[in-house]
Amino acid sequence: MNDSTDPYGIREGEVAVELPKAFDASLYFIGRIRTPWRRREDCPKNARESDAICTIDLDPLFAPGLKGVETCTHVAVLYWMDQARRDLILQKPRHYGEQRGTFALRSPARPNPIALSVARLIRIEGSRLEVVGLDCLDGTPLLDIKPYFASTDAVADAVVGWHKARKS
Amino acid sequence: MNDSTDPYGIREGEVAVELPKAFDASLYFIGRIRTPWRRREDCPKNARESDAICTIDLDPLFAPGLKGVETCTHVAVLYWMDQARRDLILQKPRHYGEQRGTFALRSPARPNPIALSVARLIRIEGSRLEVVGLDCLDGTPLLDIKPYFASTDAVADAVVGWHKARKS
């Protein structure tokens, strides 16, 4: 990859590693996510910044798997950030300006670019779900939908220290 | 696969689909999770059932990516349920007894068997993290570690209706 022409090239403060030569497991794209955002720079910085209703188009093959999902107020959505580079290990996001490790960031650039968003479920019709709380590009591949259990998934007093320090 | 000898064969109330012929993306195993549980039947049913300290052994290649993670009280851990079958679309977990869709369950059996757990971070030493809140088999492959932001990840009043109805 030629960094001088790569729109996702390395920026100052970013460090890449040489990734392993082989993959270890494989994924199916089980649907597509439809959002109002066509360019990276249009996406909200995080999902709570937008009330836009997004659509999850599950492949109809998997539609029977939605039985019972209609009883959930929220779902965890896993999707594939297919445009992200995978070798960045230290990053310096523009809006933070400090170098941090990939695993301390929610950046799409990571060895396995799987994104996680907690979304509020509005409606299910057939194999289509309407949700609020996604922040990805239109057309993003869907990997999984899980019921969100407050008992195990919600930790209201969790703190990301570097982020908190930044704001105070 | 011969179901008569498959320990993970189809049970009554379960329905499988024919999966797509080809995969769409691939994963790196970036570490291994060490837990006290060596057999499926020994694992806690969910992560809040156990206070066991589990160890995440990140591949040292990726250790610089932990910079800043030490400031987090909690992390979202994604891992690969490598022993689960991927074609079940309707399931009837033994401890619930009702048939539900895969996407309404946290069962490891799903088209992309990526598990999500929210874990409390105890300590980081080098490329090793000690956490509480995992429920997987010893040796489970690690896919990702993310900082857990209460602002976007915690929904304390979320409800999984089928589960709530069951308990009341």
Contacts between the chains, C-beta under 8 A, distances in Angstrom:
chain1	res1	chain2	res2	distance
A	15	B	64	6.7
A	17	B	61	5.8
A	17	B	62	7.0
A	17	B	64	7.7
A	19	B	28	6.8
A	20	B	28	5.6
A	20	B	61	7.8
A	23	B	26	3.6
A	23	B	27	6.2
A	23	B	28	6.2
A	24	B	26	7.9
A	24	B	27	6.0
A	24	B	28	5.9
A	24	B	29	4.2
A	24	B	80	7.9
A	24	B	141	6.7
A	25	B	26	7.0
A	25	B	27	4.6
A	25	B	29	7.1
A	25	B	80	5.7
A	25	B	82	7.1
A	25	B	141	7.4
A	26	B	23	3.6
A	26	B	24	7.9
A	26	B	25	7.0
A	26	B	26	5.0
A	26	B	27	7.0
A	27	B	23	6.2
A	27	B	24	6.0
A	27	B	25	4.6
A	27	B	26	6.9
A	27	B	27	6.5
A	27	B	112	5.1
A	28	B	19	6.8
A	28	B	20	5.6
A	28	B	23	6.2
A	28	B	24	5.9
A	28	B	86	7.9
A	28	B	111	5.2
A	28	B	112	6.1
A	29	B	24	4.2
A	29	B	25	7.1
A	30	B	111	5.2
A	30	B	112	7.0
A	46	B	149	7.7
A	46	B	151	7.8
A	46	B	152	5.5
A	47	B	152	5.7
A	48	B	151	6.4
A	48	B	152	5.2
A	58	B	103	8.0
A	61	B	17	5.8
A	61	B	20	7.8
A	62	B	17	7.0
A	62	B	89	6.2
A	62	B	102	7.8
A	62	B	103	7.7
A	62	B	111	6.5
A	64	B	15	6.7
A	64	B	17	7.7
A	64	B	89	4.9
A	64	B	90	5.7
A	64	B	101	6.1
A	65	B	89	4.5
A	65	B	90	7.1
A	65	B	101	4.1
A	65	B	102	4.0
A	65	B	103	4.6
A	65	B	104	7.8
A	65	B	110	7.9
A	66	B	101	5.1
A	66	B	103	5.5
A	66	B	104	7.2
A	67	B	90	6.5
A	67	B	99	7.4
A	67	B	100	5.7
A	67	B	101	3.6
A	67	B	104	6.3
A	68	B	100	4.0
A	68	B	101	5.4
A	68	B	104	3.2
A	68	B	105	7.6
A	68	B	162	4.9
A	69	B	101	6.2
A	69	B	103	5.3
A	69	B	104	4.7
A	70	B	161	8.0
A	71	B	104	7.4
A	71	B	159	7.9
A	71	B	160	6.6
A	71	B	161	2.8
A	71	B	162	4.7
A	71	B	165	7.7
A	72	B	104	7.0
A	72	B	158	7.6
A	72	B	159	7.2
A	72	B	160	5.2
A	72	B	161	6.6
A	73	B	155	7.9
A	73	B	157	7.7
A	73	B	158	5.2
A	73	B	159	4.8
A	73	B	160	8.0
A	73	B	161	7.8
A	74	B	155	5.2
A	74	B	158	4.0
A	75	B	103	7.8
A	76	B	116	6.0
A	78	B	78	7.8
A	78	B	112	7.4
A	78	B	114	5.9
A	78	B	116	7.3
A	80	B	24	7.9
A	80	B	25	5.7
A	82	B	25	7.1
A	86	B	28	7.9
A	89	B	62	6.2
A	89	B	64	4.9
A	89	B	65	4.5
A	90	B	64	5.7
A	90	B	65	7.1
A	90	B	67	6.5
A	99	B	67	7.4
A	100	B	67	5.7
A	100	B	68	4.0
A	101	B	64	6.1
A	101	B	65	4.1
A	101	B	66	5.1
A	101	B	67	3.6
A	101	B	68	5.3
A	101	B	69	6.2
A	102	B	62	7.8
A	102	B	65	4.1
A	103	B	58	8.0
A	103	B	62	7.7
A	103	B	65	4.6
A	103	B	66	5.5
A	103	B	69	5.3
A	103	B	75	7.8
A	103	B	144	7.6
A	103	B	145	4.3
A	103	B	146	7.0
A	103	B	147	7.7
A	104	B	65	7.8
A	104	B	66	7.2
A	104	B	67	6.3
A	104	B	68	3.2
A	104	B	69	4.7
A	104	B	71	7.4
A	104	B	72	7.0
A	104	B	147	5.5
A	105	B	68	7.6
A	105	B	147	7.0
A	106	B	146	6.0
A	106	B	147	6.7
A	106	B	149	7.4
A	110	B	65	7.9
A	110	B	144	6.2
A	111	B	28	5.1
A	111	B	30	5.2
A	111	B	62	6.6
A	111	B	144	7.4
A	112	B	27	5.1
A	112	B	28	6.1
A	112	B	30	7.0
A	112	B	78	7.4
A	112	B	143	4.8
A	112	B	144	5.2
A	114	B	78	5.9
A	114	B	114	6.6
A	114	B	143	6.6
A	114	B	144	5.8
A	116	B	76	6.0
A	116	B	78	7.3
A	116	B	116	6.6
A	116	B	146	6.5
A	116	B	153	7.8
A	117	B	152	7.6
A	118	B	152	6.7
A	118	B	153	5.7
A	118	B	155	5.9
A	118	B	158	8.0
A	120	B	155	7.9
A	133	B	152	7.9
A	141	B	24	6.7
A	141	B	25	7.4
A	143	B	112	4.8
A	143	B	114	6.6
A	144	B	103	7.6
A	144	B	110	6.2
A	144	B	111	7.4
A	144	B	112	5.3
A	144	B	114	5.8
A	145	B	103	4.2
A	146	B	103	7.0
A	146	B	106	6.0
A	146	B	116	6.5
A	147	B	103	7.7
A	147	B	104	5.5
A	147	B	105	7.0
A	147	B	106	6.7
A	147	B	160	4.7
A	147	B	163	7.6
A	148	B	155	6.4
A	148	B	158	4.9
A	148	B	160	7.3
A	149	B	46	7.8
A	149	B	106	7.3
A	149	B	158	7.4
A	149	B	160	5.8
A	149	B	163	7.3
A	150	B	155	6.4
A	150	B	156	5.5
A	150	B	157	6.7
A	150	B	158	4.6
A	150	B	159	7.4
A	151	B	46	7.8
A	151	B	48	6.4
A	152	B	46	5.5
A	152	B	47	5.7
A	152	B	48	5.2
A	152	B	117	7.6
A	152	B	118	6.6
A	152	B	133	7.9
A	153	B	116	7.8
A	153	B	118	5.7
A	153	B	153	7.4
A	153	B	154	7.8
A	153	B	155	7.8
A	153	B	158	7.6
A	154	B	153	7.8
A	154	B	154	4.4
A	154	B	155	5.6
A	154	B	156	4.8
A	154	B	158	6.6
A	155	B	73	7.9
A	155	B	74	5.2
A	155	B	118	5.9
A	155	B	120	7.9
A	155	B	148	6.5
A	155	B	150	6.4
A	155	B	153	7.7
A	155	B	154	5.6
A	156	B	150	5.5
A	156	B	154	4.8
A	156	B	156	5.2
A	157	B	73	7.7
A	157	B	150	6.7
A	158	B	72	7.7
A	158	B	73	5.2
A	158	B	74	4.1
A	158	B	118	8.0
A	158	B	148	4.9
A	158	B	149	7.4
A	158	B	150	4.5
A	158	B	153	7.6
A	158	B	154	6.6
A	159	B	71	7.9
A	159	B	72	7.2
A	159	B	73	4.8
A	159	B	150	7.4
A	160	B	71	6.6
A	160	B	72	5.2
A	160	B	73	8.0
A	160	B	147	4.7
A	160	B	148	7.3
A	160	B	149	5.7
A	161	B	70	8.0
A	161	B	71	2.8
A	161	B	72	6.5
A	161	B	73	7.8
A	162	B	68	4.9
A	162	B	71	4.7
A	163	B	147	7.6
A	163	B	149	7.2
A	165	B	71	7.6
